Amino acid sequence: MSLACGLPLLECVYCLACARWAWKRCLHSGEADSATWGLSSAADFEPVPRMCRLVMANYEPDLSATAPLLFAPPGGYGVDPACVLRRRTYADTRGHVTPYLLYLDHAHADIVLALRGLNLVKESDYALLLDNRLGKRRFDGGYVHNGLLRAAGWVLDAECDLLRELLERYPDYTLTFTGHSLGAGIAAMLTMVVVLNLDKLGNIERSRTRCYAMAPARCMSLNLAVRYADVINSVVLQDDFLPRTATPLEDIFKSILCLPCLLCLRCLRDTCIPEDAMLKDPRRLYAPGRIYHIVERKMCRCGRYPPVVKTAVPVDGRFEHIVLSCNATADHAIVWIEREAQKALDLMLEEEETMSVPSEQRMERNETLQREHVEEHRAALRRAVTLSVPDARAPSPYGTFDDGSGRHHHHQQPQQPERSESFPPAGTRQRMSWNDLIERVFEKDDDGHIVLRSSVPP
């Protein structure tokens, strides 16, 4: 009898819990994720639309000047066919990685390797995404997506010699990796591996290497995502679901025909799990690096608005919650990302012209912005330590960071950076592939000493 009397009470509690969840989720909009972030500047965001167009160029069957362009955005790709040094298709990569191109951008003093996103009809792309499970691959003191890391090793094996030759021929050019979706995760892995092994590409400086990951899949643990925020940038359009979900990609593609149901189940789960518990799981993967969030819609307002770009190096609140939105999948498209990114950049440039900022003051502002980015990055690392994020540590005094005296170390050759940890003795270096180096990567123990991982493959 007493049990029967308690059932209505349990039903009321259950209904209240469901109502609370629905209220909380329905009130959560994409703009809320970056509400406290600062605005990006035009100079900082300028490469993004250009990188989107280079990624989109991979979808063209023929980029020659005489061939018609099938998928070009308004104004074209801005690509000189003579400067496309290498282009790999699925036939060339044999399923190890998505198609990519290597482009020499003289106008912007940049060497760009751009990877396309997932092809829904290619089984090899699914195999690449599914080659992972929670905590499967540990790398540089954190966890990464195993399949994407191995794909990065394949690309570097194929293109390392050409990249080194180009960097030596053009010492003032930057090296940029970019990609969309699946390709964005591979680009982030490429950047991380290259930064750890800069001498493999001719002892280039860390500051010459960068990455722009468009709508990336979660591919690295939080400590790595924050630590490499000075060289890796992620771009997310409003409600895009992929950078927000830590659901195993295997589950996503098994449920591709019922993706809304999966997203609702994911929303229910991440609402119930405390965020501090998420942060303390060292195996949980996140979107990499500094994040640029393009916001074009607002809560309880219809239609699209002039897009604004927010940027930060977040630790807690790093796109932890999926947005229940009809645009959650549409915002993942590279076409929409390029369109809204270009529109946002045009608005930034128009505002700067309206304000008539002198060129000298604009240069000073850019230098100040770089210092602000450095301090924001260091603050994020300190925040990670405060939140007890596993394996979070202060940055190396190499690259974009100084030692507190105002002197930057990237001009001092005797100071060796944190790199080449994955290299064996020099005698065997020349015979090893990048994948061999990745398999034998060194890690740091609790005392900060470099140690060889215990499970070295034969």
C-alpha positions as CSV (number, residue, x, y, z in Angstrom):
1,M,0.0,0.0,0.0
2,S,2.8,2.4,1.0
3,L,4.6,1.6,-2.2
4,A,1.5,2.3,-4.3
5,C,1.2,5.7,-2.5
6,G,4.8,6.5,-3.4
7,L,4.4,6.0,-7.1
8,P,2.6,9.3,-7.9
9,L,5.4,11.1,-6.0
10,L,8.0,9.4,-8.1
11,E,6.1,10.3,-11.2
12,C,6.0,13.9,-10.2
13,V,9.7,14.0,-9.4
14,Y,10.4,12.4,-12.8
15,C,8.2,14.8,-14.7
16,L,9.8,17.8,-12.9
17,A,13.3,16.5,-13.8
18,C,12.3,16.1,-17.4
19,A,10.7,19.6,-17.4
20,R,13.9,21.1,-15.9
21,W,16.1,19.4,-18.5
22,A,13.8,20.5,-21.4
23,W,13.7,24.0,-20.1
24,K,17.5,24.1,-19.6
25,R,18.2,22.7,-23.0
26,C,15.7,24.7,-24.9
27,L,17.0,27.9,-23.4
28,H,20.6,27.0,-24.4
29,S,21.5,28.6,-27.7
30,G,24.8,28.6,-29.7
31,E,25.6,32.2,-28.9
32,A,25.6,31.4,-25.2
33,D,28.8,29.4,-25.5
34,S,30.9,32.4,-26.4
35,A,28.9,35.1,-24.6
36,T,31.8,36.1,-22.4
37,W,34.5,35.9,-25.1
38,G,36.2,38.9,-26.8
39,L,35.7,40.0,-30.4
40,S,38.2,38.9,-33.0
41,S,40.1,41.5,-35.1
42,A,40.1,41.6,-38.9
43,A,43.9,40.9,-39.0
44,D,43.5,38.0,-36.7
45,F,40.6,36.4,-38.6
46,E,41.7,37.3,-42.2
47,P,43.1,33.8,-43.1
48,V,39.9,31.9,-42.2
49,P,37.8,32.6,-45.4
50,R,40.8,32.1,-47.6
51,M,41.6,28.7,-45.9
52,C,37.9,27.7,-46.4
53,R,38.2,28.3,-50.1
54,L,41.4,26.3,-50.3
55,V,39.7,23.4,-48.6
56,M,36.7,23.7,-51.0
57,A,39.1,23.6,-54.0
58,N,39.7,19.9,-53.1
59,Y,36.1,19.2,-54.3
60,E,36.8,20.4,-57.8
61,P,37.7,17.6,-60.3
62,D,40.0,20.0,-62.3
63,L,41.5,23.3,-61.1
64,S,43.2,24.2,-64.4
65,A,42.5,27.7,-65.8
66,T,40.7,26.2,-68.8
67,A,38.3,23.9,-66.9
68,P,34.9,25.2,-65.5
69,L,34.7,25.4,-61.7
70,L,31.7,23.4,-60.4
71,F,31.5,24.4,-56.7
72,A,33.3,27.7,-56.5
73,P,32.0,30.4,-54.2
74,P,31.3,33.9,-55.5
75,G,34.6,35.3,-56.6
76,G,36.1,31.9,-57.1
77,Y,38.7,30.1,-54.9
78,G,41.4,32.7,-55.4
79,V,43.8,29.8,-56.4
80,D,46.5,30.1,-59.1
81,P,46.6,26.6,-60.7
82,A,50.3,27.0,-61.4
83,C,50.9,27.3,-57.6
84,V,49.1,24.0,-56.8
85,L,52.3,22.0,-56.2
86,R,50.7,18.7,-55.4
87,R,47.2,17.3,-55.4
88,R,46.2,13.9,-53.9
89,T,43.0,12.1,-54.7
90,Y,41.5,9.0,-53.1
91,A,43.4,6.9,-55.7
92,D,46.6,8.4,-54.5
93,T,46.0,8.2,-50.7
94,R,44.5,4.6,-50.9
95,G,42.2,5.4,-48.1
96,H,44.9,6.5,-45.6
97,V,43.7,10.1,-45.6
98,T,41.2,12.3,-47.3
99,P,42.2,14.1,-50.5
100,Y,44.4,17.2,-50.1
101,L,46.4,19.7,-52.0
102,L,49.6,21.6,-51.3
103,Y,49.4,25.3,-52.4
104,L,52.2,27.9,-52.5
105,D,50.5,31.2,-51.7
106,H,52.9,33.9,-52.7
107,A,50.5,36.7,-52.1
108,H,50.3,35.9,-48.4
109,A,53.8,34.3,-48.0
110,D,52.2,31.0,-47.0
111,I,52.7,27.3,-47.7
112,V,49.3,25.7,-47.2
113,L,48.3,22.0,-47.0
114,A,44.5,21.8,-47.2
115,L,42.5,18.6,-46.5
116,R,38.9,18.1,-47.5
117,G,36.2,16.7,-45.2
118,L,34.4,13.4,-44.8
119,N,33.0,11.8,-48.0
120,L,29.8,10.0,-47.0
121,V,30.2,7.4,-49.7
122,K,33.8,6.4,-48.9
123,E,34.2,3.5,-46.5
124,S,37.9,4.4,-46.0
125,D,36.8,7.7,-44.4
126,Y,34.5,5.9,-42.0
127,A,37.3,3.4,-41.1
128,L,39.5,6.4,-40.4
129,L,37.0,7.9,-38.0
130,L,36.1,4.7,-36.3
131,D,39.8,3.9,-35.6
132,N,39.5,5.1,-32.0
133,R,38.0,4.4,-28.6
134,L,38.1,6.3,-25.3
135,G,41.7,6.4,-24.1
136,K,43.1,4.3,-27.0
137,R,46.0,6.6,-28.0
138,R,48.2,8.6,-25.6
139,F,50.5,11.2,-27.1
140,D,52.7,14.0,-25.6
141,G,51.2,13.6,-22.1
142,G,47.6,13.6,-23.3
143,Y,45.2,11.6,-25.5
144,V,44.4,12.0,-29.2
145,H,42.2,10.4,-31.8
146,N,44.2,7.3,-33.1
147,G,42.9,7.2,-36.6
148,L,43.5,11.0,-37.2
149,L,47.0,10.7,-35.8
150,R,47.9,7.8,-38.1
151,A,46.5,9.7,-41.1
152,A,48.8,12.7,-40.2
153,G,51.8,10.4,-40.1
154,W,50.9,9.1,-43.6
155,V,50.7,12.7,-45.0
156,L,54.0,13.7,-43.4
157,D,55.7,10.5,-44.8
158,A,54.4,11.5,-48.3
159,E,55.1,15.3,-48.2
160,C,57.9,15.8,-45.7
161,D,60.7,16.2,-48.3
162,L,58.7,18.7,-50.3
163,L,57.7,20.7,-47.3
164,R,61.3,20.9,-46.0
165,E,62.4,22.0,-49.5
166,L,59.8,24.8,-49.7
167,L,60.5,26.0,-46.2
168,E,64.2,26.3,-47.0
169,R,63.6,28.0,-50.3
170,Y,61.2,30.5,-48.7
171,P,62.5,31.3,-45.3
172,D,60.0,34.0,-44.7
173,Y,56.9,31.9,-45.5
174,T,54.6,30.3,-42.9
175,L,53.5,26.7,-43.0
176,T,49.7,26.3,-42.6
177,F,47.7,23.2,-42.2
178,T,44.0,23.5,-42.7
179,G,41.0,21.2,-43.2
180,H,37.3,20.7,-42.6
181,S,35.5,18.2,-40.4
182,L,37.5,15.0,-40.7
183,G,40.3,16.9,-42.5
184,A,40.3,19.5,-39.7
185,G,41.2,16.8,-37.1
186,I,44.0,15.5,-39.3
187,A,45.3,19.1,-39.8
188,A,45.4,19.6,-36.0
189,M,47.3,16.3,-35.6
190,L,49.7,17.4,-38.4
191,T,50.5,20.6,-36.6
192,M,51.0,19.0,-33.2
193,V,53.4,16.3,-34.7
194,V,55.3,18.9,-36.7
195,V,55.8,21.2,-33.7
196,L,57.2,18.3,-31.7
197,N,59.6,17.5,-34.5
198,L,60.6,20.9,-36.0
199,D,64.1,19.8,-36.9
200,K,62.6,17.2,-39.3
201,L,61.5,20.2,-41.5
202,G,64.8,22.1,-41.3
203,N,64.8,23.5,-37.8
204,I,62.0,26.0,-38.5
205,E,60.6,28.1,-35.7
206,R,57.4,27.1,-33.9
207,S,55.9,30.6,-34.7
208,R,56.1,29.7,-38.5
209,T,53.7,26.8,-38.0
210,R,49.9,27.2,-37.6
211,C,46.6,25.4,-38.2
212,Y,43.1,26.5,-39.0
213,A,40.6,23.6,-38.3
214,M,37.1,24.3,-39.7
215,A,34.3,22.6,-37.8
216,P,36.7,20.0,-36.3
217,A,35.8,16.7,-34.7
218,R,37.0,16.5,-31.1
219,C,40.5,15.0,-31.5
220,M,42.7,15.8,-28.4
221,S,42.4,15.9,-24.7
222,L,41.9,19.2,-22.9
223,N,45.5,19.7,-21.7
224,L,46.7,19.3,-25.3
225,A,43.9,21.5,-26.7
226,V,45.0,24.3,-24.4
227,R,48.7,23.8,-24.7
228,Y,48.8,24.0,-28.5
229,A,46.4,27.0,-28.7
230,D,49.2,29.3,-29.8
231,V,49.5,27.3,-33.1
232,I,46.1,25.6,-33.6
233,N,42.9,27.5,-34.3
234,S,39.4,26.0,-34.5
235,V,36.6,27.8,-36.4
236,V,33.0,26.9,-35.4
237,L,29.8,28.3,-37.0
238,Q,27.0,29.0,-34.5
239,D,25.3,25.7,-33.6
240,D,27.6,23.2,-35.3
241,F,27.1,19.8,-33.5
242,L,30.4,18.1,-34.2
243,P,32.8,20.2,-32.2
244,R,30.3,20.1,-29.3
245,T,29.8,16.3,-29.0
246,A,32.1,14.0,-27.2
247,T,30.0,11.1,-28.3
248,P,32.2,8.4,-29.9
249,L,32.2,9.0,-33.7
250,E,31.4,5.3,-34.0
251,D,28.0,5.9,-32.4
252,I,27.4,8.9,-34.6
253,F,27.8,7.1,-37.8
254,K,26.0,4.0,-36.6
255,S,23.1,6.3,-36.0
256,I,23.5,8.5,-39.0
257,L,19.9,7.8,-40.1
258,C,18.6,9.0,-36.7
259,L,21.1,11.7,-35.9
260,P,18.5,14.0,-34.1
261,C,17.6,11.1,-31.7
262,L,21.3,10.7,-30.9
263,L,21.8,14.4,-30.3
264,C,18.8,14.5,-27.9
265,L,20.3,11.5,-26.0
266,R,23.6,13.2,-25.9
267,C,22.0,16.4,-24.6
268,L,20.3,14.5,-21.8
269,R,23.6,12.9,-20.8
270,D,25.7,16.0,-20.8
271,T,23.0,17.8,-18.8
272,C,23.2,15.2,-16.0
273,I,27.0,15.0,-15.8
274,P,28.7,17.7,-13.7
275,E,31.1,19.7,-15.8
276,D,33.9,19.4,-13.3
277,A,33.7,15.6,-13.7
278,M,34.1,16.0,-17.5
279,L,37.1,18.3,-17.0
280,K,38.9,15.7,-14.8
281,D,38.5,12.8,-17.3
282,P,42.0,12.8,-19.0
283,R,40.7,10.7,-21.9
284,R,37.9,13.0,-23.0
285,L,38.6,14.7,-26.3
286,Y,37.9,18.3,-27.2
287,A,38.0,20.7,-30.2
288,P,41.7,21.8,-30.5
289,G,43.4,25.1,-29.8
290,R,42.1,28.6,-29.8
291,I,38.4,28.8,-30.9
292,Y,36.8,31.3,-33.2
293,H,33.0,31.2,-32.9
294,I,31.0,32.8,-35.7
295,V,27.7,34.0,-34.2
296,E,24.9,34.9,-36.6
297,R,21.6,34.0,-34.8
298,K,20.3,35.1,-31.4
299,M,17.9,33.6,-28.9
300,C,14.2,34.3,-29.6
301,R,15.0,36.2,-32.8
302,C,14.2,35.0,-36.3
303,G,16.6,34.9,-39.3
304,R,20.3,35.5,-39.7
305,Y,22.0,38.7,-38.5
306,P,25.3,40.3,-39.4
307,P,27.8,37.7,-38.1
308,V,30.3,38.6,-35.4
309,V,33.3,36.5,-34.5
310,K,34.1,35.8,-30.8
311,T,37.5,34.2,-29.8
312,A,39.1,32.8,-26.7
313,V,41.1,29.9,-25.3
314,P,38.4,28.4,-23.1
315,V,39.0,25.7,-20.6
316,D,35.7,25.2,-18.8
317,G,32.7,25.9,-20.9
318,R,34.5,24.7,-24.0
319,F,31.5,23.8,-26.2
320,E,30.3,21.1,-23.7
321,H,26.6,21.2,-24.6
322,I,25.0,20.3,-27.9
323,V,22.5,22.9,-29.1
324,L,19.0,21.6,-30.0
325,S,18.7,23.5,-33.2
326,C,17.5,22.9,-36.7
327,N,20.8,24.4,-37.9
328,A,23.0,22.0,-35.8
329,T,23.9,20.0,-38.9
330,A,23.6,22.8,-41.6
331,D,26.2,24.9,-39.7
332,H,28.7,22.1,-40.2
333,A,28.8,22.7,-44.0
334,I,32.1,24.2,-45.3
335,V,30.0,26.3,-47.8
336,W,28.2,28.1,-45.0
337,I,31.3,28.5,-42.9
338,E,33.1,30.2,-45.8
339,R,30.1,32.4,-46.6
340,E,29.6,33.6,-43.1
341,A,33.3,34.0,-42.4
342,Q,33.8,36.2,-45.4
343,K,30.8,38.2,-44.5
344,A,32.1,38.7,-40.9
345,L,35.5,39.7,-42.3
346,D,34.0,42.2,-44.7
347,L,32.1,43.8,-41.8
348,M,35.3,44.0,-39.7
349,L,37.2,45.7,-42.5
350,E,34.4,48.1,-43.2
351,E,34.3,49.1,-39.6
352,E,38.0,49.7,-39.6
353,E,37.7,51.8,-42.7
354,T,34.8,53.8,-41.2
355,M,36.9,54.5,-38.1
356,S,39.8,55.6,-40.4
357,V,42.5,54.1,-38.2
358,P,46.0,55.2,-39.4
359,S,48.2,52.3,-40.6
360,E,50.8,53.0,-37.9
361,Q,48.2,52.7,-35.2
362,R,46.8,49.6,-36.9
363,M,50.3,48.0,-36.7
364,E,50.6,48.9,-33.0
365,R,47.1,47.4,-32.4
366,N,48.2,44.1,-34.1
367,E,51.3,43.9,-31.9
368,T,49.1,44.5,-28.8
369,L,46.8,41.8,-30.0
370,Q,49.6,39.3,-30.2
371,R,50.6,40.1,-26.7
372,E,47.0,39.8,-25.5
373,H,46.8,36.3,-27.2
374,V,50.0,35.2,-25.4
375,E,48.6,36.4,-22.0
376,E,45.2,34.8,-22.7
377,H,46.9,31.5,-23.6
378,R,49.0,31.5,-20.4
379,A,45.9,32.4,-18.4
380,A,44.1,29.4,-19.9
381,L,47.0,27.1,-18.9
382,R,46.8,28.5,-15.3
383,R,43.1,28.0,-15.3
384,A,43.5,24.4,-16.4
385,V,45.9,23.9,-13.5
386,T,43.4,25.5,-11.1
387,L,40.6,23.2,-12.3
388,S,42.8,20.2,-11.8
389,V,42.8,19.3,-15.5
390,P,45.0,16.2,-15.7
391,D,48.6,16.7,-17.1
392,A,48.0,20.5,-17.5
393,R,51.4,22.3,-17.2
394,A,52.8,25.7,-17.9
395,P,54.1,26.4,-21.4
396,S,57.6,26.0,-22.6
397,P,59.7,29.2,-22.6
398,Y,60.1,28.7,-26.3
399,G,58.1,30.1,-29.2
400,T,55.6,32.8,-28.4
401,F,56.2,32.9,-24.7
402,D,58.8,34.9,-22.7
403,D,60.5,34.2,-19.4
404,G,59.0,37.2,-17.6
405,S,61.9,39.6,-18.6
406,G,60.2,40.6,-21.9
407,R,62.8,38.6,-23.9
408,H,61.4,36.1,-26.3
409,H,63.3,32.9,-26.7
410,H,62.5,32.0,-30.3
411,H,65.5,34.0,-31.5
412,Q,68.0,32.3,-29.2
413,Q,69.4,29.2,-30.9
414,P,71.1,27.7,-27.9
415,Q,67.7,27.3,-26.1
416,Q,66.3,24.1,-27.5
417,P,62.5,23.9,-27.6
418,E,60.3,21.1,-26.5
419,R,60.6,19.2,-29.8
420,S,62.0,16.1,-31.3
421,E,60.8,14.1,-28.3
422,S,59.7,11.4,-30.7
423,F,63.1,10.9,-32.3
424,P,65.4,8.0,-31.6
425,P,69.3,8.4,-31.8
426,A,70.5,10.1,-34.9
427,G,71.9,6.9,-36.4
428,T,68.4,5.4,-37.0
429,R,66.6,8.7,-37.7
430,Q,66.9,8.6,-41.4
431,R,65.5,5.1,-41.8
432,M,62.3,5.8,-39.7
433,S,59.0,6.9,-41.1
434,W,56.8,9.5,-39.4
435,N,54.4,6.7,-38.2
436,D,57.4,4.9,-36.7
437,L,58.3,8.1,-34.9
438,I,54.7,8.6,-33.7
439,E,54.6,5.0,-32.4
440,R,57.8,5.6,-30.4
441,V,56.9,9.0,-29.1
442,F,58.4,9.9,-25.7
443,E,56.2,11.0,-22.8
444,K,56.8,12.9,-19.6
445,D,56.4,11.3,-16.2
446,D,54.9,12.9,-13.1
447,D,58.2,14.6,-12.3
448,G,58.4,16.2,-15.8
449,H,61.2,13.9,-17.1
450,I,61.2,12.6,-20.6
451,V,60.6,8.8,-20.6
452,L,60.1,6.3,-23.4
453,R,56.5,5.0,-23.3
454,S,56.4,1.4,-22.0
455,S,54.4,-0.1,-24.8
456,V,56.8,0.5,-27.7
457,P,55.7,-1.7,-30.6
458,P,58.2,-4.2,-32.0
